[in-house]
Amino acid sequence: MTARWVAAWSLGRVEIQPWQSAPPRMAEAGLSPADTTVEVWIVTPQGEVKGGAAAINEALRSVAWARPFTSLYQIPVLRQLEDLVYRWVARNRYRFPGVTPACEEVG
């Protein structure tokens, strides 16, 4: 899943910012620029801060047809599997097609 895909399908309900810009809202949520290079983060309208696969699932709640699939994250075994897959994808994101500067490996 790419940030552009989520932005398009959420019809503007999810604001996407690249990690390089370290948006002020993330700083207000207690996240440093270093935090934002490791995984994706979301700040919900209620002020909850979620990272990794939990953030992806939260963003997908804004996509009508994907919403039912997000409930699978509540099942412990599936949550562990999603977290594992997310960490692998995050470590290898720069190897996937469609890489942008926001996807490049840090460091």
C-alpha positions in Angstrom: 0.0 0.0 0.0 1.3 3.4 -0.8 0.6 6.7 0.8 -0.8 8.0 -2.5 -3.2 5.1 -2.7 -4.5 5.8 0.9 -4.9 9.5 0.2 -6.9 8.8 -3.0 -9.2 6.1 -1.6 -9.8 7.9 1.7 -11.3 10.8 -0.2 -9.2 13.3 1.9 -10.1 11.8 5.3 -6.5 10.8 5.9 -3.8 13.4 5.6 -0.5 12.0 4.3 2.8 13.6 5.1 6.3 12.2 4.2 8.6 11.5 7.1 11.1 14.1 5.9 8.7 17.0 6.7 8.1 15.7 10.3 4.7 17.5 10.5 4.1 19.6 13.6 1.1 17.4 14.5 3.5 14.5 14.9 5.8 16.5 17.2 2.7 17.5 19.2 2.0 13.8 19.5 5.4 13.2 21.0 7.1 11.7 18.0 10.5 12.7 16.9 11.8 12.9 13.3 13.8 9.7 14.1 10.5 7.9 15.1 9.0 8.8 11.7 11.8 7.2 9.8 11.2 3.8 11.3 7.5 3.2 10.7 4.4 4.9 9.6 2.4 6.7 12.2 -1.2 8.0 12.5 -2.7 10.5 14.9 -6.5 9.8 15.1 -9.0 12.6 15.4 -9.3 11.6 19.1 -5.5 12.1 19.6 -4.5 8.5 19.7 -1.0 7.8 18.3 -0.6 4.4 16.5 2.4 3.1 14.6 3.2 0.3 12.1 0.4 -2.1 11.2 -1.9 -0.5 13.7 -1.5 2.8 11.9 -2.2 1.1 8.5 -5.3 -0.5 9.8 -6.5 2.8 11.3 -5.9 4.6 7.9 -7.8 1.8 6.1 -10.8 2.5 8.3 -11.2 5.6 6.2 -11.6 3.5 3.0 -15.1 2.2 2.9 -14.5 -1.1 1.1 -11.4 -1.9 3.2 -13.0 -1.1 6.6 -14.4 -4.7 7.2 -10.8 -6.1 6.8 -9.5 -3.9 9.6 -11.4 -5.9 12.2 -9.1 -8.8 11.5 -6.3 -6.9 13.3 -8.2 -7.5 16.5 -7.5 -11.2 16.3 -4.2 -11.8 18.2 -2.6 -14.3 15.8 -3.5 -12.1 12.8 -2.3 -9.0 14.6 1.1 -10.7 15.2 1.3 -11.8 11.5 0.4 -8.3 10.3 3.0 -6.7 12.6 5.6 -9.1 11.3 4.8 -8.5 7.7 4.7 -4.7 8.3 8.2 -4.8 9.9 9.5 -6.7 6.9 7.9 -4.4 4.3 9.2 -1.3 6.3 12.7 -2.6 6.3 12.6 -3.3 2.6 10.4 -0.5 1.3 13.1 1.0 -0.9 13.2 -2.2 -2.9 9.6 -2.1 -4.1 8.4 -0.7 -7.4 7.3 2.9 -7.4 10.0 4.0 -4.9 9.9 7.7 -4.1 12.4 9.8 -2.1 10.1 9.3 0.9 10.7 5.5 0.6 14.5 5.6 0.5 16.4 3.9 3.2 17.5 6.2 6.0 21.1 6.2 7.1 
